[in-house]
Amino acid sequence: MSKPPSVAVVGAGIGGLAVAALLKRAGYDVQVYEQARRFERVGAGIQMTPNAVKVLRRLGVEEQLRQVAFRSIESAVPPEIVHFDMRLVGLDRNAGAVALAFADGSRVLADAVIGADGVHSVVRELLLGPEKPRFTGRVAYRALFPAARLGDTRLAPVQTKWWGPDRHVVIYYVTAARDQIYFVTSVPEGAEWMTRESWSAKGDLDELRKAYSGFHAEVRAVLDACPGVYKWALLERDPLPRWSEGPVVLLGDACHPMTPYMAQGAAAALEDAAVLARCLEATGGEGLEQALKLYEETRKPRTSAIQAKSSTNTWMRTDADPGWVYGYDAWSAPLGVDELQDNRSGTGNRRGL
Ligand SMILES: Cc1cc2nc3c(=O)[nH]c(=O)nc-3n(C[C@H](O)[C@H](O)[C@H](O)COP(=O)(O)OP(=O)(O)OC[C@H]3O[C@@H](n4cnc5c(N)ncnc54)[C@H](O)[C@@H]3O)c2cc1C
């Protein structure tokens, strides 16, 4: 490749950081623009399933992940390429480059833009217009708190999903030392909650405890020990008609936001990062837009299938083979084929590169 294209990544979430780390290693001039002022904890746990760990392993952060979990991705990204307090407000394509406009009035140029700016993606809105999510009729409560609050009660070492007829709660330790407990629920709720997708709205502990009063003693012990909760509405979106326009492309929640029931949002963002890096490598930096199309063509069948399955909230409720989700390896999956069919049948109809 002659001079590698410059790439602007909008958003320093798990997907943006992963793709930035991979492209930086591949020799691209990558810069990451993040609206937040710094990295900080948001009070949520995250499960890293085998398909996600396969991507993290190649990033070289598996060992750190085992010890301290998700924060380790930051160590794979040189800090000097992450620019905080940079909220993207506009994109302007002209003369072969894309101009990114930020809320502070500054502008930068890049050959390609990766919109990894999450569920409320500005890049998506600029490409496709405003979205119209549907309220699922359910809300989630979540909390993260010191395990010491549970006294002598010890939880199972692996995560447990406790099912009721119309609600569930997932509980697990988030640290290797098992000193922090996390839970997340899904409970029916009235339509007045439909607009509140905020991750930082507080919930009412008494309401939560009442909603789970008929559950197992272990669940009740966790909810009783919990000092405070967050509550947010669970919304749904259909797969997007397209993920890219010219040299601008979406990644992660920006292009396939999903309900949290399968714990696959971050995993899918990591898979996207690996496949996008592979597609760019396959075209050698010459056919940038072709690479972005190949990425979309490769990823969309799989992420659409996961979005659809997740919305049913039936994943692992009964015996079923989870291999098509957890067995996926983003580093070796064929590019440009219907991966879902490939994974399920063991055959692939290779086309593309
Ligand atoms: C409670 C909860 C539990 C979950 N549990 C799991 C789980 O167990 N396993 C799993 O795989 N997934 C889980 N998910 C989903 C997962 O968290 C998301 O799918 C994942 O974080 C998406 O990553 P992302 O990089 O695409 O977006 P994000 O992590 O949302 O990152 C987007 C970034 O872009 C920045 N940004 C936004 N707009 C702008 C702008 N205009 N300019 C600049 N920067 C901007 C944001 O500040 C943010 O840092 C869970 C989600 C929730 C809410």
The ligand as an SDF file (V2000), in Angstrom:
LIG
                    3D

 53 58  0  0  0  0  0  0  0  0999 V2000
  -26.8260   -2.4540   30.8770 C   0  0  0  0  0  0  0  0  0  0  0  0
  -26.2160   -3.0240   29.6240 C   0  0  0  0  0  0  0  0  0  0  0  0
  -25.6120   -4.2700   29.6920 C   0  0  0  0  0  0  0  0  0  0  0  0
  -24.9790   -4.8040   28.5630 C   0  0  0  0  0  0  0  0  0  0  0  0
  -24.3770   -6.0120   28.6800 N   0  0  0  0  0  0  0  0  0  0  0  0
  -23.6970   -6.5000   27.6260 C   0  0  0  0  0  0  0  0  0  0  0  0
  -22.9900   -7.7320   27.7310 C   0  0  0  0  0  0  0  0  0  0  0  0
  -23.0170   -8.3820   28.7780 O   0  0  0  0  0  0  0  0  0  0  0  0
  -22.2910   -8.1810   26.6540 N   0  0  0  0  0  0  0  0  0  0  0  0
  -22.2660   -7.4810   25.4660 C   0  0  0  0  0  0  0  0  0  0  0  0
  -21.6080   -7.9230   24.5050 O   0  0  0  0  0  0  0  0  0  0  0  0
  -22.9370   -6.3160   25.3380 N   0  0  0  0  0  0  0  0  0  0  0  0
  -23.6370   -5.8100   26.3880 C   0  0  0  0  0  0  0  0  0  0  0  0
  -24.3020   -4.6200   26.2820 N   0  0  0  0  0  0  0  0  0  0  0  0
  -24.2450   -3.8790   25.0220 C   0  0  0  0  0  0  0  0  0  0  0  0
  -22.9360   -3.1280   24.9060 C   0  0  0  0  0  0  0  0  0  0  0  0
  -22.6830   -2.3500   26.0500 O   0  0  0  0  0  0  0  0  0  0  0  0
  -22.9830   -2.2420   23.6840 C   0  0  0  0  0  0  0  0  0  0  0  0
  -23.4660   -2.9900   22.5930 O   0  0  0  0  0  0  0  0  0  0  0  0
  -21.5860   -1.7380   23.3550 C   0  0  0  0  0  0  0  0  0  0  0  0
  -21.1030   -0.9250   24.4060 O   0  0  0  0  0  0  0  0  0  0  0  0
  -21.5920   -0.9560   22.0610 C   0  0  0  0  0  0  0  0  0  0  0  0
  -20.3050   -0.4730   21.8210 O   0  0  0  0  0  0  0  0  0  0  0  0
  -20.0670    0.6970   20.8010 P   0  0  0  0  0  0  0  0  0  0  0  0
  -18.5960    0.9500   20.7950 O   0  0  0  0  0  0  0  0  0  0  0  0
  -20.7400    0.4110   19.5130 O   0  0  0  0  0  0  0  0  0  0  0  0
  -20.8590    1.9490   21.4060 O   0  0  0  0  0  0  0  0  0  0  0  0
  -20.6730    2.6780   22.8190 P   0  0  0  0  0  0  0  0  0  0  0  0
  -20.0160    1.8190   23.8190 O   0  0  0  0  0  0  0  0  0  0  0  0
  -21.9930    3.2610   23.1360 O   0  0  0  0  0  0  0  0  0  0  0  0
  -19.6410    3.8470   22.5010 O   0  0  0  0  0  0  0  0  0  0  0  0
  -20.0120    4.9590   21.7350 C   0  0  0  0  0  0  0  0  0  0  0  0
  -19.0800    6.1050   22.1070 C   0  0  0  0  0  0  0  0  0  0  0  0
  -19.3060    7.1660   21.1930 O   0  0  0  0  0  0  0  0  0  0  0  0
  -19.3190    8.3860   21.9270 C   0  0  0  0  0  0  0  0  0  0  0  0
  -20.1260    9.3360   21.1490 N   0  0  0  0  0  0  0  0  0  0  0  0
  -21.4510    9.3440   20.9590 C   0  0  0  0  0  0  0  0  0  0  0  0
  -21.8310   10.3600   20.1920 N   0  0  0  0  0  0  0  0  0  0  0  0
  -20.6880   11.0530   19.8750 C   0  0  0  0  0  0  0  0  0  0  0  0
  -20.4190   12.1920   19.0850 C   0  0  0  0  0  0  0  0  0  0  0  0
  -21.4070   12.8890   18.4660 N   0  0  0  0  0  0  0  0  0  0  0  0
  -19.1390   12.6180   18.9700 N   0  0  0  0  0  0  0  0  0  0  0  0
  -18.1340   11.9370   19.5910 C   0  0  0  0  0  0  0  0  0  0  0  0
  -18.3320   10.8300   20.3570 N   0  0  0  0  0  0  0  0  0  0  0  0
  -19.5980   10.3830   20.4880 C   0  0  0  0  0  0  0  0  0  0  0  0
  -19.9480    8.0100   23.2540 C   0  0  0  0  0  0  0  0  0  0  0  0
  -19.6230    8.9520   24.2700 O   0  0  0  0  0  0  0  0  0  0  0  0
  -19.3310    6.6450   23.5060 C   0  0  0  0  0  0  0  0  0  0  0  0
  -18.1120    6.7130   24.2130 O   0  0  0  0  0  0  0  0  0  0  0  0
  -24.9770   -4.0820   27.3590 C   0  0  0  0  0  0  0  0  0  0  0  0
  -25.6040   -2.8350   27.2790 C   0  0  0  0  0  0  0  0  0  0  0  0
  -26.2320   -2.3290   28.3940 C   0  0  0  0  0  0  0  0  0  0  0  0
  -26.9460   -1.0010   28.2980 C   0  0  0  0  0  0  0  0  0  0  0  0
  1  2  1  0
  2  3  1  0
  2 52  2  0
  3  4  2  0
  4  5  1  0
  4 50  1  0
  5  6  2  0
  6  7  1  0
  6 13  1  0
  7  8  2  0
  7  9  1  0
  9 10  1  0
 10 11  2  0
 10 12  1  0
 12 13  2  0
 13 14  1  0
 14 15  1  0
 14 50  1  0
 15 16  1  0
 16 17  1  0
 16 18  1  0
 18 19  1  0
 18 20  1  0
 20 21  1  0
 20 22  1  0
 22 23  1  0
 23 24  1  0
 24 25  2  0
 24 26  1  0
 24 27  1  0
 27 28  1  0
 28 29  2  0
 28 30  1  0
 28 31  1  0
 31 32  1  0
 32 33  1  0
 33 34  1  0
 33 48  1  0
 34 35  1  0
 35 36  1  0
 35 46  1  0
 36 37  1  0
 36 45  1  0
 37 38  2  0
 38 39  1  0
 39 40  1  0
 39 45  2  0
 40 41  1  0
 40 42  2  0
 42 43  1  0
 43 44  2  0
 44 45  1  0
 46 47  1  0
 46 48  1  0
 48 49  1  0
 50 51  2  0
 51 52  1  0
 52 53  1  0
M  END
$$$$
